[in-house]
């Protein structure tokens, strides 16, 4: 039997692993982003993104653990909330290669919109299971709302002929 501390640790750190991988893949294209992409004045400096994402990944991971625990693992009760969680996490990880790797700004805008919807689904379906888990997802929802606006602005103000 696994020690009791292991499931919350795995739940908390799981999103960080994928997030780190996605950020590592995006680093090589940061020069493109810095030099060629027109950004709004309200764009945060690059050094903000790492700590923000690390804290958001940890909080969403812990939220998923709380749902898993409240539902006694993976079962019919946890299927929808944890299914939405897995969906939003996969979409989250996919945004970086779409935006930074492929420079597909329109597709990245659509993709982050889908991510936002999946996060809303998590907030809503987590709430009856664990209010704390639902509330832990709210800062993430706020950040992705901001990131969605930023992605949309960049797409609309950088015609593809100038950034590809």
Helices and strands as residue ranges (DSSP letters): H 4-27, H 30-36, H 46-70, H 76-96, I 97-101, H 105-127, H 131-136, H 138-157, H 160-163
